[in-house]
Amino acid sequence: MKILKGIVFSINSNKTVVIKVFIFFFIYKKRFFKFKKYLANDEFNICLKNEIVFIVQVKPYSKKKFWKILKIL
């Protein structure tokens, strides 16, 4: 069971949000980052844009949606 921390990037449709997760890494003492977007299930439509959330991996809700909102900070 994976748990990731990210920012709500957009609110697509009913019960679906896009979460942007940043990954930081170092190459030759320089700090770089990349990000990946995940579709997550928001059961009660309570997420707002730019909120920090924790998402957890669950069984698939649809073809691309494998994540569920665990906690909103």
N, C-alpha and C positions, 0 to 999 in steps of 0.2 A: 504494500500500500504506500503510494507516494503522496507526499504533501508538499506543495509548492506555495511560495508567496509571490504575489504579483499585484498589478494595478489594473483596475477596470478601465479598459481602453474604449470600448463602445458597447452600447446596448442594442443588439441586433433586432430581436423580435421578442415576442412574449416568452418569458421563462428562459431566455438565452442571453448570455453576456460574453464578450470577448475579453480575455485576461491576457495582459502582456507581462511575461516573466523575463527579468533581466538575468543574465549569466555573466559574472565577472571572472576574468582570468588574466594571468601575467605571462608575458613573453619578454625575456631579456630585461627584466626589471621595469617594464612598462605595463601599465594597466589598460586592458581593453575590455570591452563588453559587447555582447550581442543579445538579442532578445528573440523570443518565440511567442507566438500567439496561440492561445488555447480557447476553445469554446467550452463554456461551463454552464451547468444548469442552475438557474436561480428560481427556486420553487415559488416564492411569494413576491417576486419582482421588487425587492427592497434595495437592490444595489443602485448606486448612483455613479456617474462618471468620476474618475480620478480617486476612487476609494481604494484603500489597501485591503486585500483579502487573502485568505488562505484557501486553497483548493485541494481537493483530495480525489484520487483516481478511483473510479467505481466502474461497474459494468456499463456497457454502452447504452446511452439514451437514444442515439440515432447514429447515422453513418460517421459523423465527425465529432460528436459530443460524448466524451469519456470522463468528464470531470464534473464535480459538484462543489458548490460553495460551502466551505466548512465554517468559516468565521470571518466577520467583518471587523476591521480595526478602526 
